[in-house]
Amino acid sequence: MIVQKSITVLNSLLKRVPAEKKSYYLTFYEDLLQKAFTDNFSTGKTPKDLSLKELFDKIDESWYIEKISTFSKSDLLFFTSLLSHQKRAHLREKLGIEGLFYTFSEKFELYCLNLFFKELFPNELPLPFSFLEETPLYFLTTGNTEKIHKLAFYLGLFDISLELKTVLKGSILKQLQITLFADEIAFCKEISEFRHPFSLGPLGLANWNENSDSLRKALFERGLYRLSIGLSNSSPDFIWYILHFLDKDIAKRLEKQPKVEIDTKIFEIALNQIEIAWKGVCTVLN
């Protein structure tokens, strides 16, 4: 992991070096590293780096709530004072924090936020966005818990959209209208004309017992699997962000990579479906 992070950081630095000086900088690296940099070098825009305070707002609280609950009252007040107004107001109510929040100088706040992150994530500090490897899924870094959760469900709708074409039983169609939200029904209609080159197997709508909870759970799990296919070629540093936008338990399920080797065509289809679903999610939640 350390070597990978080093390569990622150095590769990012190469992007900032003027073209005429790249060969000069490359002479400092061993042949193996030089080959890695040369092979992996690519240009393109990277997302704006988040401040630690902005990043903390995006991390699902299940990743840190248990840890900070063990802090003394004075430490809890001190560290939550470093966070955004919205986040610390939420934690004050949830954890019963008392007292006036502190104010800090910009440099001292940054120093303390770094300490806070190292306390919460001692073995997996996230790289800034601009140091991440290039990936077609960069747009996911603009998300949050709600959006990534919604994305997984939308991805599950690709399976139901495919199977709906074979369902004739009127009561099932009527129950589906109750089970799915209006935006989900609209998305199903949007993708109904798309070709579905791969399926995760039939949902069994023809024999569905019309239990809404069981169907929604099945759709969400299928969506997580489609998302895991799309993430299968991403760097661990990029995946760190996506996992930490989600509840820990959901993240563990997403983290389980597909057990079979993913065909290049299937991988590209999954990327395309993630992009389509993300546009739908952003239309509803932006």
Stockholm file with secondary structure:
# STOCKHOLM 1.0

chainA/1-286         MIVQKSITVLNSLLKRVPAEKKSYYLTFYEDLLQKAFTDNFSTGKTPKDLSLKELFDKIDESWYIEKISTFSKSDLLFFTSLLSHQKRAHLREKLGIEGLFYTFSEKFELYCLNLFFKELFPNELPLPFSFLEETPLYFLTTGNTEKIHKLAFYLGLFDISLELKTVLKGSILKQLQITLFADEIAFCKEISEFRHPFSLGPLGLANWNENSDSLRKALFERGLYRLSIGLSNSSPDFIWYILHFLDKDIAKRLEKQPKVEIDTKIFEIALNQIEIAWKGVCTVLN
#=GR chainA/1-286 SS CHHHHHHHHHHHHHHHSCGGGHHHHHTTSCHHHHHHHHHHCCCCCCCCCCCHHHHHHHSCGGGTHHHHTTSCHHHHHHHHTTSCHHHHHHHHHHHTCCSCCCCCCHHHHHHHHHHHHHHHCTTCCCCCGGGSCCCTTGGGGGCCHHHHHHHHHHHHHHHHHHHHTTCCCHHHHHHHHHHSCHHHHHHHHHHTTSCCCCCSCCCCGGGCCCCHHHHHHHHHHHHHHHHHHHHTTSCHHHHHHHHHTSCHHHHHHHHSCCSSCCCHHHHHHHHHHHHHHHHHHHHHHC
#=GC SS_cons         CHHHHHHHHHHHHHHHSCGGGHHHHHTTSCHHHHHHHHHHCCCCCCCCCCCHHHHHHHSCGGGTHHHHTTSCHHHHHHHHTTSCHHHHHHHHHHHTCCSCCCCCCHHHHHHHHHHHHHHHCTTCCCCCGGGSCCCTTGGGGGCCHHHHHHHHHHHHHHHHHHHHTTCCCHHHHHHHHHHSCHHHHHHHHHHTTSCCCCCSCCCCGGGCCCCHHHHHHHHHHHHHHHHHHHHTTSCHHHHHHHHHTSCHHHHHHHHSCCSSCCCHHHHHHHHHHHHHHHHHHHHHHC
//
